[in-house]
Amino acid sequence: MPSDRTLPQASWLSLGVRLVVGLAAALSGVMLWLWASLEEQRWRYAPAVFCFCLGVAMCLPAPTGRLREVLSRSVGVLLMLIAAAAAAGLVLFIGSAAGDFEWKHLGGFIACAILAALGWSLLFPDHYAPIPVDLDDPVMRASIEQARAELIRLRRGIDEGRKQPFIKFPLKSAEGETEHIWAVVHLLTDETAQVSLANEPVHEHAEMDPRFSVPLADLEDWALVDRNGITEGGYTHLALARMYKRDQGFIPRAMRKQLAAFRDLDLDQL
């Protein structure tokens, strides 16, 4: 099952790290600018300008929403173009009369491959920026109520035995923290579900049996997943997409890709 995502609150530590990196980049830019002026070669100013831009970017608020995704994917395209240009330059240099293949050239190709892989991950991300999730949000409450109202579909799926059944429920940690987690269903009765955890808990919990019972009164969601990953149910994931569209104004590409397997949601109608 795709994991639920919540947004950690911005901390003074993260803001401090951004400020330190920004100041370090600005200082590096000054040193590179002085070095370039001493060498009297214009192309040496490029690293200094890059450091200045990085310093300014680190001191500005981090972009959010659609702007964040557009910038991230744009950087991915830029990195892939740089990697391709650098690799082509190495090939031309080695193929010329002036260049002979050396081990350092192999390192250059490896660096180009790493840069291209990083660009690809930014251009086609498999993750998205999390948003805060409130279970009392009307959209989320409606999804939980829908899951409970359509529990008969889960029972039918279990009886057919062709799909892997899951339920989602609140699990309290040893410190009293509540985690909303997915579990595989092994037996479903009128009032309880015998389950085993499908995901590793984030918080530490007291020792429990590998299989344990969960009251259906605590059920927040359910899902049936076939061998191809096609999913029935998963209403809280669908609610998360609706909340993302409502709060951010768009649905990230990675979320669309993740939810494409959910047959109960038409993303084009959101």
TATA-V404652 format. One record per residue. N is the residue number from 1. D_CENTER is the distance of its C-alpha to the mean C-alpha in Angstrom with 2 decimals. Layout:
# TATA-V404652
N&D_CENTER, N&D_CENTER
This chain:
# TATA-V404652
1&14.27, 2&10.62, 3&9.98, 4&10.49, 5&8.47, 6&10.78, 7&11.18, 8&13.18, 9&16.28, 10&17.00, 11&19.52, 12&22.57, 13&21.45, 14&18.38, 15&20.75, 16&23.38, 17&21.34, 18&20.59, 19&24.32, 20&25.50, 21&23.47, 22&24.80, 23&28.32, 24&28.19, 25&27.11, 26&29.91, 27&32.43, 28&31.51, 29&32.02, 30&35.46, 31&36.47, 32&35.40, 33&37.27, 34&40.40, 35&40.20, 36&39.89, 37&42.87, 38&44.94, 39&44.20, 40&44.94, 41&42.46, 42&40.32, 43&37.40, 44&36.85, 45&35.88, 46&32.58, 47&30.77, 48&32.21, 49&30.93, 50&27.41, 51&27.56, 52&28.93, 53&26.12, 54&23.50, 55&25.47, 56&25.60, 57&21.86, 58&21.18, 59&23.75, 60&22.49, 61&20.03, 62&16.37, 63&15.69, 64&13.84, 65&13.47, 66&14.45, 67&15.93, 68&12.76, 69&11.40, 70&15.00, 71&15.50, 72&12.50, 73&13.67, 74&17.20, 75&16.75, 76&15.45, 77&18.68, 78&20.75, 79&19.70, 80&20.46, 81&23.77, 82&24.69, 83&24.06, 84&26.17, 85&28.88, 86&29.09, 87&29.38, 88&32.03, 89&33.86, 90&34.03, 91&35.39, 92&38.00, 93&39.00, 94&39.46, 95&41.34, 96&43.68, 97&46.92, 98&45.72, 99&42.79, 100&42.92, 101&39.98, 102&39.12, 103&36.53, 104&34.92, 105&34.22, 106&32.24, 107&30.13, 108&29.65, 109&28.43, 110&25.96, 111&24.67, 112&24.40, 113&22.46, 114&19.93, 115&19.70, 116&19.33, 117&16.53, 118&14.60, 119&15.51, 120&14.47, 121&10.86, 122&10.86, 123&12.96, 124&11.19, 125&7.41, 126&5.88, 127&2.29, 128&3.83, 129&6.00, 130&7.34, 131&11.04, 132&14.02, 133&15.34, 134&19.12, 135&20.81, 136&23.89, 137&22.35, 138&24.63, 139&21.92, 140&20.47, 141&24.06, 142&25.05, 143&22.40, 144&23.64, 145&27.19, 146&26.60, 147&25.20, 148&28.31, 149&30.61, 150&29.52, 151&29.63, 152&32.43, 153&30.01, 154&28.41, 155&31.97, 156&32.94, 157&30.00, 158&30.95, 159&34.57, 160&33.82, 161&31.94, 162&30.02, 163&26.47, 164&24.46, 165&24.61, 166&22.14, 167&22.50, 168&20.45, 169&22.43, 170&22.55, 171&23.23, 172&24.87, 173&24.58, 174&27.70, 175&27.19, 176&26.95, 177&23.20, 178&22.05, 179&18.97, 180&18.16, 181&17.70, 182&18.29, 183&21.40, 184&23.38, 185&26.65, 186&29.83, 187&32.45, 188&32.58, 189&35.71, 190&36.85, 191&35.50, 192&33.07, 193&30.49, 194&30.69, 195&27.22, 196&25.36, 197&21.85, 198&19.16, 199&16.49, 200&17.36, 201&17.96, 202&16.34, 203&19.83, 204&23.07, 205&25.27, 206&28.92, 207&29.98, 208&29.99, 209&31.18, 210&28.83, 211&29.83, 212&30.54, 213&31.31, 214&29.33, 215&31.38, 216&30.42, 217&31.03, 218&27.76, 219&25.76, 220&22.85, 221&21.60, 222&22.37, 223&21.27, 224&23.15, 225&21.42, 226&23.69, 227&23.79, 228&22.00, 229&18.99, 230&20.47, 231&19.90, 232&22.39, 233&21.72, 234&18.34, 235&19.47, 236&17.20, 237&14.15, 238&16.37, 239&17.29, 240&13.77, 241&13.70, 242&17.15, 243&16.37, 244&13.60, 245&16.27, 246&18.91, 247&17.41, 248&15.49, 249&17.79, 250&15.45, 251&12.79, 252&9.89, 253&10.55, 254&7.43, 255&8.50, 256&11.98, 257&11.63, 258&10.38, 259&13.22, 260&15.75, 261&17.10, 262&18.06, 263&21.71, 264&22.40, 265&20.43, 266&21.37, 267&18.61, 268&21.40, 269&23.25, 270&20.72
